Amino acid sequence: MSSAAPAAPAVVDGVEWVRPGPDAHGYRNDAILALVLLVGSAVSLLFYRATGTYAEEPWWLALLWAAGMTLPIAARRRFPEIMAVVVSVVYAAGVIGQVAELLISQIVLFIAVYTVGAWGRSRLLANITRGAIVVGMFAWLFWQLIFFSAVQDYLPDLDRSTDGDGFMSPYIAFGAIQIFTNLLFFWGAWYFGDSAYRAARERAALSQRTAELAGARARAEAQAVALERVRIARELHDVVAHHVSVMGVQAGAARRVVATDPHAASAALSAIEDSARSAVDELHRLLGTLRDDSLDTGAVAMTDAASTHGLAQLPALVGEATTAGLPATFTVVGAERAVPATVELTAYRITQEALTNARKHAGAGATADVRLRYLDDALELEVANTGTSSAAGRAHVRGRTGSGLGLVGMLERVDAVGGVVEAGPRSRGGWLVRARFPLGAGAGAASEAAASGPEGTA
């Protein structure tokens, strides 16, 4: 037999909960309890018979009754209802047959009724069993009181009639005490049994809630890891794709003019060197952030990136695109004002991705135009190119999920800061990416808080 206790069933409101049985250690304790009660009952019988109470019957019969009274307790948590009925019948038989002792046997009876309430598998069956025992015991008690009221030899010192100084006869007072004592006895066994059942149910519910919270925490941690992987993949794509694209364009230009225009080839190679150095620097910064275990990775990455890439770097990014062979212009519309650092980083990455895609897909002779508009309640970014595109349709997406690469990465970035992005072909040719970022009254404060960062850098 396994020593582990059976798993507790789920606690569901409106559904009867079944208390699982104990483990092997619990059943062993019940057997030990039964043996201890048997010994106690034998000792109590010795004292009762020494006083002359129930001493007429032979010893072997009294000991047999004591065994029948106490040993069923060993199965009290296996078969609580059967055990309680057996104990009740044996108790009544012992009292009627005048072989009982009334100390340990009443303790055993209390335990039996209590166990039905605490360990019964069915609340309906538990209530029926206890109700039958209580009704039977009180019916027996009332029958005894009524029957022996006419037997003068039974408790002869208790008058059956009321004398002039009392409001009830001594025998009626004795009967009232017996009734009140039994009421307390069975009410206590019933109440404490139900209380034990409710306490076990509450413990199971608490354990269930704890397990659910642990599961939710594990799922949240797994989700956080997955999101962090997506963020890292997005950052790597933005860094590597942009600079490798620039290097590819410059390498192609240098190859074509290396024999006819060494000066232009040298400039192209210098641009490749600068782009490679920038890519290495950004990768070092990203990897350094990932190694910093003392701080929250997501917050550090965002703050670190925001401290180096933002709206102020857009002119340099546009100039870099022009140098790489995609003539581009940059225009600011409206009065510049403070923008949250997360929005600045997202706008920079959207522009970087759009220009990279234009260099890859717009074709020869294409140009690009980057416009940044400061509206009353929003910041709007447009990156348009005049080339050709094989993509069809128009996307207006909010809250989509994806791999974190390319256009889908744009959608995720903008959605993360509460914005909307549109990407699709223009009616007059080319491709347009438009992102709109809502700016509340607290945008400036948010920007200052993000800029201060954990290291106080801006």
N, C-alpha and C positions, 0 to 999 in steps of 0.2 A: 504493500500500500504506500502510495506517495505521501510524504510528510507535508506537502504544500496544500494550503487550503484552497478549495474551489474558488474560481474567479467570481467576484460579485457581479450579478446581472446589472444591466443599466437601469438607472433610476429615471423613470419617465413619469411626468405629472399625469394623473388620471389613470395610470396603469398600476396594478398591484405589484409591489416589489416582493420578490421571494428571497428571503435571507439564505445565503449559502451555508452549508454545514461547516463545522470546524475541521481542522486538519487532524492528522493521526494523533498529534500531541493532545488535542482537545478531547478526543475520544478516550485516550488513555487516562486523562484527568477525571473523566466521568466514571471510569471503572474504579479508580482509586477512591473517589468520593463515595461510591456505592459500598465498598469494603469498609471504609471508615464509619459510615452510617450503620452498617451491620454490626460492627463491634460496639458502637454506641448504643444501639438498640438492645444488644445482649446484656450490656452492663445495666441499662435502665430496667430491663426485665428482672435482673437480679435484685435491684432495689425495690421494685414494685412487689415482687413476691416476698421479699423480706418483711414488707409492711402488711402482708396478708391480702393485698389487692390482686385479684385475678390469680390466685395461687392454687386453685383447685385442679386445673388441668395439668397434664404432665409436661415436663420440661421440653421433651423433644417436639411436642406440638407447638409450644411457645417459640422455640428456636426456628422451627419450620415457618411459622407465621412471620418472624422477624426477617428471615431470608426472602420470603415472598414480598415483604413490604419494602425492603431496601435495595435488593439487587436489580430490580428494573430500572433504577436510577442510572445504571451503566449505559442504558440505551436511550437516555432522556433526549439527546439531541439528534438521534437517528430516527426514532419513532415517537415524537413527543405526545401525540394524542393517545396512541395505544398505551404508552407507559402511564399516562395520567389516569386512564380508565382502570388499568390493572391495579395501580396503587390505591385508588379510591375504593375499589371493590374489596381488596385485601384488608384495608383499614377497617371498613364496616364489618367485615366478617370477623376480624379479631376482636372488635369491641362487643359484637353480639355474642361471640363464642367465649368471651371473657378470658382471652389469652393475650390481650394487647397490653402494651405500655403506652402511655399518653404523652410522652415527652419527645423522643426521637421520631416517633411515627407521625406526629403533627408537623414536625419540621420537614419530614419527607413529603407529606401531603402538600405543604406550602410550596416546596421546590417543584413538585409535579405540576401544580396549577400555574406557577410562574413560568415554567419552561414552555408550556403550551403557548402562552402569549408571546414569549421572547423568541422561540425557535420554530413555531408552527409554519409550515410551508404555505398554508392557505389561511387567510384571515377569517373567512367564513367558517371553515372547519374548526379553527381554533376557538372562535366564539361559540359555536354549537357545542363543542366538547366541554369547554369551561362552563357554559350555561347549564348543560345537563348535569355536570358534577355538582354545581352549586345548588340547583333545584333539588337534586336527589338528596344532598346532605341536609338541606333545610326541611325537606319533607320528612326525612327520618327524624330530625330534631323535634319538629312539631309533633310528630306521632308519639315520640317518647314522652314529651312533656304532657301531652293529653292522656296517654295511656297510664303513666305512673302517677298522674294526679289522683287517680282513684285507688292506688295501691298504697295503703298507709304504711306498710313495712319498708317502702322505698323512701329514704331520707325522712325517717319518722320525726326528726327534730324540726322539720319545716312544716308548720301548720298550713293546712289547705284553706282555712277560713281566716277572715280578717277580724282581728280583735278590735276593741274600741279605740285604741290609741293609734292605729295605722291606717293608711289609705289603701293598702293592698296587702294581700297575704304574703308571708315569707316565701311560700312556694312560687307564687307568681313573680315575686321579685327575683328569685333564683332563675326562673325561666327567662325573664327579661335580660338578666346578665348573660345567660347562655346565648341568647339571640344576638345581643349586641357584640359579644366576643366573636361569634362566628361571622357576623357582618364585617367587622374589622379584619378578621383573618382572611376571608376570601376576597374582600375588596383590595387589601394590600397585595395579595398574590396576583390578582388581575391587573391592578394598576402598574405595579413594578414590572410585570411581564410585558405589558404594552409599551411602557417607557423604554425598556431595553430594546424592543423591536424598533421603535422610532429612533433611538440613538444610533442603532446599527445602520438604519436607512440613511440618516443624516451623515454618518461617517462615509458610507458608500457614495452618497451624492457629492460630498466634499472631495473624496478621492477621484471621482469621475470628473468634477470640474477642474481639479488640479491637473489631471491627465489631459483634458481638453485644452487647458491653457498652455501646458507644455507642448502639446502638438501644434497649437497655433503659433507658439513662439518658434518652434523648429521650422514650421512652414515659412514664417516671416523671415527667419534667418536664411533659409534656402532661397527665398525670393530676393532678399537683399544681395546674396552672393550672385544670383543670376543677373540682377540689375547692374551690379558692379562689373560683371563680365561684359555686359552690353556696353556700359559706359567706357570701359577700357578699349573694347574693340572699336567703338566710335572714335575715340581720341586717336588711336593708332591709325585708323583709316584717314582721318582728317590730316594728320601729320605726314604720313607716308605717301598717300595718294597725291597730295598737292605738290610736295617737293619732287617726287619721282616724275610726275607729269612735267614739271618745269625742266627737270634735268633731261628728260627724253626729248623735249622740243629743242632745247639748246644743243644737245648732242647732235641731233639731226641737222640743225643749222650749221654747226661747226664742220660736220662732215662734208656738207655741200660746198662750203667756201674755203676750206682749208688750203686748197691749191691756188685759188684765185685771189683771195683776200685774207691773208694771214692775220691782219689786225682784227677783222671781224670774228675770225675763228678764235683768236685769243680772248676776245670779249665774251664770246659764248662759253668758252671753257671756264672763264672766271665766274660767270653766272652759275655754271654747274657747281663749281667749288663752293660758292656762297650758299647755294640752295642745299647742298649736301651738309655743309657745316650747320646751317639752320635746322635741318632735319635731325642731325645728331644731337644738337643742343636741346631741342624739344623732346626727343626721346629720353635723353638723360633726365630732364626735368620730370617727365611722366613716371619713369621707373623709380626715381628718387622719392616721389610721392607715394608709390606703392610700397616701398620699403619702410615707410614711416609708420610703425605699428602703434605709436603712442598717441596718434590722433585719428579722428574719423576720416577714412579714406575719401569718401565722396565729398565731404566739405572741404578737405584740404586740396583735393584735385581741382575743385571748382574755384576756390579762392586763389590758388597758385596760378591757374590758367587765366583767371580774370585779371590778375595783377600784371600779366604780360601781354594779353590779347584782349582788345576791346575796340570801341569805336575810334579811339585815337589812332589805332594802327591801320584803319581801313585805307587811308591814302597810300601808305606804304605797300599794302597788299595789292591795291589797284596798280600802282607803279610797277610792282614785281610782275604782274600779269602782262603789262605792256612790254616790259623787258623780255618776257618769255615768248613774245610774238603775238599776243592778243591785245591790240590797241584798246584801251579802256579808259573811261572817264569817271570821275567821282564828283557828285553834286550833293550838297547839303541844303535842304529846304526847311525854313523855319528857324526859330531861335533855339540854339542848343541849350540843353539843360541836363541836370544830373539824371542818370539812368541806373537802375540796379545792375550790379556787376554781373549777375547771371544773365541778364538780358544782353549786356555788352558782349559777353563771351559768345552767346548764341548767335547774335547778329554777325560777329566776326566769322564764326564757323560756317554760317549759311553763305556768306559772301565767298569765303574760301572755296567751299564745295561747288558753288555755282560757277565760279570762274574756272575751276579745274575742269568741270564738265564741259564748259564752253571750249576750252582748249582742246579737249579730246574729241568732241562731237560736232562743233559748230562748222568746221571746215575752213579752208583757206579763205583769206580776205574778210573774215568775220570780225566784228567789233563788239565791244561790251560797254554797257552803261550801268553804273551803280548809283542809285539815288537813295538818300537817307532823309526821311521826312519827319520832322517833329510836329505832331498834331497836338490838339488840346488834351486828349486823353489817351494817346497812343504814340508809339514809335513805329514807323512803317519803313521797310527796307525793300527795294526793288533791284533786282539784278537781271538785266535783259541783254540778249545778244542778237545779232542780225544774221546768224548763220542758218544752216538747214538742220532739221532734226527728224529722225526716223520714228520718234515716239509719237503715239497717237493719243488723242483724248486730252482731257483736262482733269486735274485732281484738285478737289477742295476737301482737305482731310483735317480732321481734328480728333486726337485721341487714338490714333492707330498704333499698332505694335508691329515690330519687324526685327530685322537682324541688326539694326543700328548702323548700316552701311549706306553710302550714297544718298539718294533722295529719301529713302525711308528714314535714314539717320536725321535728315533735316526735319521730317515730320515729328520725330520723337523729341528732338531738341526744342522745337518751338512749343510743342504741347506741354513739355515739362515746365515752362515758364508761363503757361496760360495763354499762349498766343495761337494764331491761325496762320497756316502757310498754304499758298496756292502755287502750283507748278504745272506748266503746260505750254504748248506752242502758241505763239502770237498769231493773230489773224493776218498780219502783214509780213509774216515770216520771222523765223527765229524762235527763241525760247525765253520765257519769262518766269522768274521766281519772285514771288511777292510774299513777304512775311509781315505780320502785324502783331505788335506786342502791346497789350494794354498797360497803361501807366496810371497808377492811382496817386492819391495825394501823398502817400508815404514813399514814393519812388526815390526821392532824394535821400531820405533817412535810410532806406534800405541799401542804397548805393554806398553811403558813408559807412554803414555797419559792415558791409561786405568788404569794402576797401580797407578798413582798419585791420581785418583778418587776425589770425592768431599770432602773426609776427609783426603786426603793425605796419605792413608795407602797403603801398598803393600802386 
